[in-house]
Amino acid sequence: MLDSKTGTTRPVTAPDPVELTQRLIGFETVNPPGNERACAEFLANLLDRNGFKTDLVALADDRCSVIATRKGRQAGLPLAFTGHLDVVPLGSAPWTHAPFAGAIVDDKLYGRGSSDMKSGIAAFICAALAEPEAIDAGTGLTLVLTAGEETGCAGAIALVAAGRILPAGALVVGEPTANVICVGHKGALWLRGVTRGITAHGSMPQLGDNAIYKAARAIDRLSAYAFTAEPHPALGRPTLNVGTITGGLNINSVPDRTEFGIDIRTIPGLDHAWLRDDLRRHGGPDLDLETIIDLPGIWTEADQPWVRDVARQVADISGLPERVTAATYFTDAAVLSPAMKGMPTLILGPGEPGQAHQTDEWCDTRRIHEAATIYRRIIRRWNDPATRT
Ligand SMILES: [Zn+2]
């Protein structure tokens, strides 16, 4: 059994991945505010007692990420896994199953974070704890558990800024894919559009300069923006959506400021700095653009040798045909993968992609066991010179 957060109990080896997922769901890491520290300390302690060197890296009070490493005896880059500790808010609809209890009904494990993505973290940690000999005989293993992913990869960005992310040979992101291999995702460029004017009494608008009218004109131009980049064969075209707008203080004044949020999803190769400049030109002279988040897309070719090997192993374990796809959402890999020096990156995890951020979020317990089996196979093959690709 898994023991307390204090770490004073007996060493644990290879816990059950479903039990560990239930335990992780019990830590309320809703972001905002996050409060990932207790969950991070619990996992660091578990890894520490099982031969990993662990570092807690603070993001804020009550918030931290974990880097856990176990070195191997061979020269060469380690395999890396990553997952985020935070979860999204519960939403306004009532839950049928208590969101932090981790109840299992008919093979479905319910709870916030069950799919996105405490099951993924539990599965790769259990796999790591089950394969100490393979790791020690090979090039080692790095686990990166981040805080603050759901609000724009803040924990991963802080780890990179602090120089804590070292090169790795390959990266597996345990985000929900129902154990189907994803080889990439779009980038995200979130911008805040700002227009400014001059306030005046609403009965004398000729004395003012209306910032809402300026925003309306700018948004109209942006909504017609045509991306010139060639569509990516799997990810398709970039997209642009204006998702928020606020302006004006009261109905009987001329508004002097308007802000709106622009969510752009990009494809690999589209330069974000160039795109921001081009949007500013298209938005007209009254528009200022401020960057909220700037995350590149990631892409690994499906015929990359390690990806092909993992695809074969997943097909063997699942009994399903080999399948490689792309994710719709962005992940910490946008930040971590370049810092790890751009090695092949896969998104592969037991959660159901359609359950992420849902009321009564669940994960199929059979997929959690399957993911742990897949991850063990990936760890063994990475660390065995005979099968290393
Ligand atoms: Zn996630």
Boltz pocket constraint, residues with backbone or C-beta under 6 A from the ligand:
constraints:
  - pocket:
      binder: B
      contacts: [[A, 84], [A, 116], [A, 117], [A, 175], [A, 176]]
      max_distance: 6.0
